Amino acid sequence: MRRKVSGVLATLVGALSFISTVHAKDIVVGQATALTGALASSGVPMRLGAQVCFDAVNATGGINGHQIKFISKDDQYKVEETVRLVKEFVEKDDAVVLLGGSGTSNNEELLRQKILQNADIALVGPRTGATALRKPFNPYMFHVRASYAQEVEKGLNYYLTSGTKRIGIVYQDDGLGQDGLAAAQNFLANEKIEPAFTTTYERNSIKVEEAVRKPFLPMHKPFFW
């Protein structure tokens, strides 16, 4: 995770060095991410890590003499809030670039509504590996992490190397979960393995009781996504 965050920030700071040449004031970086709710445990560290990096850059004179103004706002992992806040960054805060937030469905909606394209603003390092955000290629979204399909393949391959052949799939009921589900099903099909079971749980929730009531046998390995 530390290397992923470092890669995102290095990419962003490098890009800002070019942006700063045409800006005579603070360089505003906007971030809409989950700072409260079920995904706060990932959103808060993302905000803190970025703030530490930008503070360090500002302390040494900023970028070409310009200070970075980092604004992070809580979207609570809700799609409609992500859309509202990104529009606010563009229309009110004069952000020149966006730093990745969480959520496959959240970022899919930004592309569906062409919010980044219409505002001519880039989103660097979205915290999602969804295939739908990578194919077809979108020039306004810069990915710096592995895809979900790659992560699922690595996880399931690890199970197989341990001798496990009975694998159940528990996935989140949204774009993220569907992406992981498809990757898991494709991988298992190539290995000629039928999932022991497939079940789901509600998005933006920790209510997984029903999902884990499936009849796990000692040899079952539930793969959560």
C-alpha positions in Angstrom: 0.0 0.0 0.0 2.8 2.4 0.9 4.4 2.0 -2.5 1.0 2.5 -4.2 0.5 5.8 -2.4 4.0 6.9 -3.1 3.5 6.1 -6.8 0.3 8.1 -6.9 1.8 11.2 -5.2 5.0 11.1 -7.3 2.9 11.0 -10.5 0.7 13.9 -9.3 3.6 16.1 -8.0 5.4 15.6 -11.3 2.3 16.6 -13.2 1.8 19.7 -11.0 5.2 21.0 -12.0 3.9 21.5 -15.5 0.5 22.9 -14.4 2.1 25.4 -12.1 3.8 27.3 -14.9 0.5 28.7 -16.0 -1.0 29.4 -12.6 -0.2 32.6 -10.6 -1.8 31.4 -7.4 -2.1 28.3 -5.2 -2.4 25.0 -7.0 -5.6 23.4 -5.8 -5.8 19.6 -5.7 -9.2 18.2 -4.9 -10.0 14.8 -3.4 -13.5 13.3 -2.9 -13.2 10.1 -0.8 -14.8 8.3 2.1 -13.8 10.0 5.3 -16.8 8.6 7.3 -18.8 5.4 6.9 -17.9 1.9 6.0 -14.9 2.9 3.9 -13.4 5.5 6.1 -10.6 3.1 7.1 -9.2 3.5 3.6 -10.2 7.1 2.8 -8.7 8.7 5.9 -5.2 7.3 5.4 -5.3 8.3 1.7 -6.1 11.9 2.8 -3.4 11.9 5.5 -0.7 10.5 3.3 -1.4 13.0 0.6 -1.4 15.9 3.1 2.0 14.9 4.5 3.4 14.8 1.0 2.0 18.1 0.0 3.1 19.8 3.3 6.6 18.6 2.6 6.6 20.0 -0.9 5.2 23.3 0.3 7.8 23.5 3.1 10.6 23.5 0.5 9.1 26.3 -1.6 6.2 24.5 -3.3 6.3 23.8 -7.1 8.0 26.6 -9.1 7.2 28.9 -6.2 3.5 28.0 -6.0 2.0 26.4 -2.9 -0.2 23.3 -3.2 -3.6 23.7 -1.6 -5.0 20.3 -0.9 -8.8 20.1 -0.3 -10.2 16.7 0.8 -14.0 16.3 1.1 -16.1 13.4 2.5 -18.3 11.6 -0.1 -19.2 8.9 2.3 -18.6 6.4 -0.5 -21.9 7.6 -2.0 -22.0 8.0 -5.8 -24.2 11.0 -5.8 -21.9 12.8 -3.3 -18.8 12.0 -5.3 -20.4 13.6 -8.4 -21.6 16.7 -6.4 -18.2 17.2 -4.8 -16.2 16.8 -8.0 -18.5 19.4 -9.6 -17.9 21.7 -6.6 -14.1 21.3 -6.9 -14.3 22.5 -10.5 -16.9 25.2 -10.2 -16.1 26.7 -6.8 -12.7 25.6 -5.7 -10.9 26.1 -9.0 -9.1 22.7 -8.7 -6.6 21.9 -11.5 -6.4 18.2 -10.8 -8.2 15.5 -8.7 -6.5 13.0 -6.5 -8.0 9.5 -6.5 -10.9 8.6 -4.3 -12.6 5.3 -3.6 -15.3 3.5 -5.4 -15.8 1.7 -8.7 -19.4 2.9 -9.1 -18.4 6.4 -8.0 -15.7 6.7 -10.6 -17.8 5.0 -13.3 -20.4 7.7 -12.8 -17.8 10.5 -13.3 -17.0 8.9 -16.7 -20.6 8.2 -17.6 -21.6 11.8 -17.1 -18.4 13.0 -18.8 -17.7 15.2 -15.8 -13.9 15.0 -16.1 -14.0 15.4 -19.9 -16.4 18.4 -19.8 -14.3 20.1 -17.1 -11.0 19.2 -18.8 -9.6 17.9 -15.5 -7.6 14.8 -14.7 -8.2 12.3 -11.9 -4.9 10.7 -10.8 -4.8 7.4 -8.9 -8.4 6.4 -8.4 -8.5 3.7 -5.7 -10.2 1.1 -7.9 -8.9 -1.5 -10.3 -12.1 -1.9 -12.2 -11.9 -3.1 -15.8 -14.8 -0.7 -16.8 -12.5 2.3 -15.9 -9.6 1.0 -18.0 -11.3 -0.3 -21.1 -11.9 1.6 -23.2 -9.0 3.9 -22.3 -10.0 7.3 -20.9 -7.3 10.1 -21.1 -8.7 11.9 -18.1 -8.1 9.0 -15.6 -4.6 7.9 -14.7 -4.3 4.5 -13.0 -1.3 3.5 -10.9 -2.5 0.3 -9.4 -3.1 -3.3 -10.6 -6.5 -4.2 -12.0 -9.0 -6.2 -9.9 -8.7 -9.0 -12.4 -5.0 -9.3 -11.7 -5.5 -9.1 -7.9 -8.2 -11.8 -8.0 -6.1 -14.1 -10.1 -3.2 -13.8 -7.7 -5.4 -14.4 -4.7 -7.1 -17.5 -6.2 -3.8 -18.8 -7.5 -2.5 -18.7 -3.9 -5.4 -20.8 -2.8 -4.7 -23.4 -5.5 -1.0 -23.7 -4.5 -2.2 -24.6 -1.0 -4.1 -27.6 -2.4 -7.5 -26.0 -2.1 -10.0 -26.9 -4.9 -13.3 -26.0 -3.2 -13.7 -22.2 -3.3 -16.8 -20.1 -2.7 -17.2 -16.5 -3.8 -18.6 -13.7 -1.7 -18.8 -10.4 -3.6 -20.1 -6.8 -3.0 -23.3 -6.1 -4.9 -22.1 -3.3 -7.2 -19.7 -2.6 -10.0 -16.7 -3.4 -7.9 -18.2 -6.8 -6.9 -19.4 -7.7 -10.3 -15.9 -7.0 -11.7 -14.3 -9.2 -9.1 -16.9 -11.9 -9.6 -16.4 -12.0 -13.3 -12.6 -12.3 -12.8 -13.0 -15.1 -10.3 -15.4 -17.0 -12.5 -13.1 -16.7 -15.5 -10.1 -17.8 -13.5 -11.9 -20.8 -12.0 -13.4 -21.8 -15.4 -9.9 -21.8 -16.9 -8.8 -24.1 -14.0 -11.9 -26.3 -14.6 -13.1 -25.6 -11.1 -16.8 -24.9 -10.3 -17.4 -22.4 -7.4 -18.6 -24.2 -4.3 -21.1 -21.3 -3.9 -21.6 -17.7 -4.9 -23.3 -15.1 -2.7 -23.4 -11.3 -2.3 -23.7 -8.5 0.3 -25.0 -4.9 0.2 -22.7 -2.1 -1.0 -21.4 0.4 1.5 -22.3 -1.9 4.4 -20.7 -4.3 6.8 -23.9 -6.4 7.0 -22.4 -9.6 5.7 -24.3 -12.0 8.1 -26.5 -13.5 5.4 -23.7 -13.8 3.0 -21.5 -15.9 5.4 -24.4 -18.2 6.4 -23.6 -20.3 3.4 -22.8 -23.9 4.5 -19.1 -23.6 4.7 -17.5 -27.1 5.0 -14.0 -27.4 6.5 -12.5 -27.6 3.0 -14.3 -24.5 1.7 -12.3 -21.3 1.1 -14.5 -18.2 0.8 -13.0 -15.6 -1.5 -14.3 -12.2 -0.4 -14.6 -9.4 -3.0 
